[in-house]
Amino acid sequence: MNKNIVLASGSPRRKQLLDMCGLEFDVITADLDEEIIEKEINSTYSGKQSYYIAEKMVERLSREKALVVKDQAEKKYGEDYIVIGSDTLVVDENQILGKPKDKDDAYRILRSLCGKLHRVYTGVSLVYDDRVESFVSHTEVLFYDYDQKMEDIINKYIEGGSPMDKAGAYGIQDMGALLVKEIRGDYYTVMGLPLAELIRKI
């Protein structure tokens, strides 16, 4: 698909991943009230398992982000564009984990993930030619059991501030990798953009 690529995200990690693929693209950050959509989805799918809700949520949020940016992309490129929207959530024991509210919340999240397998869901939506195409990828991540070493890593990680803008309070591409014992699935899904699947669609 030979179109001008627009990334509807201010995430430095997603930008880094597209750069890594050698793609030329613009970044237009989606101005979206995610909380309203999250409440709507939680209400619509009340009673469903969190895994199911998370999948619906990342798909919907990625689509809305791409659609919000569509008009700006159209003004700049006419019809010759493709907008990429994306959203990532972490699910642990039937609880959806977004970005931490503060350092205490980041500690609570990371401590709760120790010794357990959790899932990371990333939804991606492509808007082009008056079409919207969406897909969801998920990866399972296992943290090391809690011990003094994990406590030290968690505290140092939080003090550095890195967890605060990440779903699940960690990034697998930074110091958060020291918490991870095993990964089952696509590494880049955890970073926020399932690259191999995305590249095959654009």
Secondary structure as a PSIPRED ss2 file (coil, helix, strand):
# PSIPRED VFORMAT (PSIPRED V4.0)

   1 M C   1.000  0.000  0.000
   2 N C   1.000  0.000  0.000
   3 K C   1.000  0.000  0.000
   4 N E   0.000  0.000  1.000
   5 I E   0.000  0.000  1.000
   6 V E   0.000  0.000  1.000
   7 L E   0.000  0.000  1.000
   8 A C   1.000  0.000  0.000
   9 S C   1.000  0.000  0.000
  10 G C   1.000  0.000  0.000
  11 S C   1.000  0.000  0.000
  12 P H   0.000  1.000  0.000
  13 R H   0.000  1.000  0.000
  14 R H   0.000  1.000  0.000
  15 K H   0.000  1.000  0.000
  16 Q H   0.000  1.000  0.000
  17 L H   0.000  1.000  0.000
  18 L H   0.000  1.000  0.000
  19 D H   0.000  1.000  0.000
  20 M H   0.000  1.000  0.000
  21 C C   1.000  0.000  0.000
  22 G C   1.000  0.000  0.000
  23 L C   1.000  0.000  0.000
  24 E C   1.000  0.000  0.000
  25 F E   0.000  0.000  1.000
  26 D E   0.000  0.000  1.000
  27 V E   0.000  0.000  1.000
  28 I C   1.000  0.000  0.000
  29 T C   1.000  0.000  0.000
  30 A C   1.000  0.000  0.000
  31 D C   1.000  0.000  0.000
  32 L C   1.000  0.000  0.000
  33 D C   1.000  0.000  0.000
  34 E H   0.000  1.000  0.000
  35 E H   0.000  1.000  0.000
  36 I H   0.000  1.000  0.000
  37 I H   0.000  1.000  0.000
  38 E H   0.000  1.000  0.000
  39 K H   0.000  1.000  0.000
  40 E H   0.000  1.000  0.000
  41 I H   0.000  1.000  0.000
  42 N H   0.000  1.000  0.000
  43 S H   0.000  1.000  0.000
  44 T H   0.000  1.000  0.000
  45 Y C   1.000  0.000  0.000
  46 S C   1.000  0.000  0.000
  47 G C   1.000  0.000  0.000
  48 K C   1.000  0.000  0.000
  49 Q C   1.000  0.000  0.000
  50 S H   0.000  1.000  0.000
  51 Y H   0.000  1.000  0.000
  52 Y H   0.000  1.000  0.000
  53 I H   0.000  1.000  0.000
  54 A H   0.000  1.000  0.000
  55 E H   0.000  1.000  0.000
  56 K H   0.000  1.000  0.000
  57 M H   0.000  1.000  0.000
  58 V H   0.000  1.000  0.000
  59 E H   0.000  1.000  0.000
  60 R H   0.000  1.000  0.000
  61 L H   0.000  1.000  0.000
  62 S H   0.000  1.000  0.000
  63 R H   0.000  1.000  0.000
  64 E H   0.000  1.000  0.000
  65 K H   0.000  1.000  0.000
  66 A H   0.000  1.000  0.000
  67 L H   0.000  1.000  0.000
  68 V H   0.000  1.000  0.000
  69 V H   0.000  1.000  0.000
  70 K H   0.000  1.000  0.000
  71 D H   0.000  1.000  0.000
  72 Q H   0.000  1.000  0.000
  73 A H   0.000  1.000  0.000
  74 E H   0.000  1.000  0.000
  75 K H   0.000  1.000  0.000
  76 K H   0.000  1.000  0.000
  77 Y H   0.000  1.000  0.000
  78 G C   1.000  0.000  0.000
  79 E C   1.000  0.000  0.000
  80 D C   1.000  0.000  0.000
  81 Y E   0.000  0.000  1.000
  82 I E   0.000  0.000  1.000
  83 V E   0.000  0.000  1.000
  84 I E   0.000  0.000  1.000
  85 G E   0.000  0.000  1.000
  86 S E   0.000  0.000  1.000
  87 D E   0.000  0.000  1.000
  88 T E   0.000  0.000  1.000
  89 L E   0.000  0.000  1.000
  90 V E   0.000  0.000  1.000
  91 V E   0.000  0.000  1.000
  92 D E   0.000  0.000  1.000
  93 E C   1.000  0.000  0.000
  94 N C   1.000  0.000  0.000
  95 Q E   0.000  0.000  1.000
  96 I E   0.000  0.000  1.000
  97 L E   0.000  0.000  1.000
  98 G C   1.000  0.000  0.000
  99 K C   1.000  0.000  0.000
 100 P C   1.000  0.000  0.000
 101 K C   1.000  0.000  0.000
 102 D C   1.000  0.000  0.000
 103 K H   0.000  1.000  0.000
 104 D H   0.000  1.000  0.000
 105 D H   0.000  1.000  0.000
 106 A H   0.000  1.000  0.000
 107 Y H   0.000  1.000  0.000
 108 R H   0.000  1.000  0.000
 109 I H   0.000  1.000  0.000
 110 L H   0.000  1.000  0.000
 111 R H   0.000  1.000  0.000
 112 S H   0.000  1.000  0.000
 113 L H   0.000  1.000  0.000
 114 C C   1.000  0.000  0.000
 115 G C   1.000  0.000  0.000
 116 K C   1.000  0.000  0.000
 117 L E   0.000  0.000  1.000
 118 H E   0.000  0.000  1.000
 119 R E   0.000  0.000  1.000
 120 V E   0.000  0.000  1.000
 121 Y E   0.000  0.000  1.000
 122 T E   0.000  0.000  1.000
 123 G E   0.000  0.000  1.000
 124 V E   0.000  0.000  1.000
 125 S E   0.000  0.000  1.000
 126 L E   0.000  0.000  1.000
 127 V E   0.000  0.000  1.000
 128 Y E   0.000  0.000  1.000
 129 D C   1.000  0.000  0.000
 130 D C   1.000  0.000  0.000
 131 R E   0.000  0.000  1.000
 132 V E   0.000  0.000  1.000
 133 E E   0.000  0.000  1.000
 134 S E   0.000  0.000  1.000
 135 F E   0.000  0.000  1.000
 136 V E   0.000  0.000  1.000
 137 S E   0.000  0.000  1.000
 138 H E   0.000  0.000  1.000
 139 T E   0.000  0.000  1.000
 140 E E   0.000  0.000  1.000
 141 V E   0.000  0.000  1.000
 142 L E   0.000  0.000  1.000
 143 F E   0.000  0.000  1.000
 144 Y C   1.000  0.000  0.000
 145 D C   1.000  0.000  0.000
 146 Y C   1.000  0.000  0.000
 147 D C   1.000  0.000  0.000
 148 Q H   0.000  1.000  0.000
 149 K H   0.000  1.000  0.000
 150 M H   0.000  1.000  0.000
 151 E H   0.000  1.000  0.000
 152 D H   0.000  1.000  0.000
 153 I H   0.000  1.000  0.000
 154 I H   0.000  1.000  0.000
 155 N H   0.000  1.000  0.000
 156 K H   0.000  1.000  0.000
 157 Y H   0.000  1.000  0.000
 158 I H   0.000  1.000  0.000
 159 E H   0.000  1.000  0.000
 160 G C   1.000  0.000  0.000
 161 G C   1.000  0.000  0.000
 162 S H   0.000  1.000  0.000
 163 P H   0.000  1.000  0.000
 164 M H   0.000  1.000  0.000
 165 D H   0.000  1.000  0.000
 166 K C   1.000  0.000  0.000
 167 A H   0.000  1.000  0.000
 168 G H   0.000  1.000  0.000
 169 A H   0.000  1.000  0.000
 170 Y C   1.000  0.000  0.000
 171 G C   1.000  0.000  0.000
 172 I C   1.000  0.000  0.000
 173 Q C   1.000  0.000  0.000
 174 D C   1.000  0.000  0.000
 175 M H   0.000  1.000  0.000
 176 G H   0.000  1.000  0.000
 177 A H   0.000  1.000  0.000
 178 L H   0.000  1.000  0.000
 179 L H   0.000  1.000  0.000
 180 V E   0.000  0.000  1.000
 181 K E   0.000  0.000  1.000
 182 E E   0.000  0.000  1.000
 183 I E   0.000  0.000  1.000
 184 R E   0.000  0.000  1.000
 185 G C   1.000  0.000  0.000
 186 D C   1.000  0.000  0.000
 187 Y H   0.000  1.000  0.000
 188 Y H   0.000  1.000  0.000
 189 T H   0.000  1.000  0.000
 190 V H   0.000  1.000  0.000
 191 M H   0.000  1.000  0.000
 192 G C   1.000  0.000  0.000
 193 L C   1.000  0.000  0.000
 194 P C   1.000  0.000  0.000
 195 L H   0.000  1.000  0.000
 196 A H   0.000  1.000  0.000
 197 E H   0.000  1.000  0.000
 198 L H   0.000  1.000  0.000
 199 I H   0.000  1.000  0.000
 200 R H   0.000  1.000  0.000
 201 K H   0.000  1.000  0.000
 202 I C   1.000  0.000  0.000
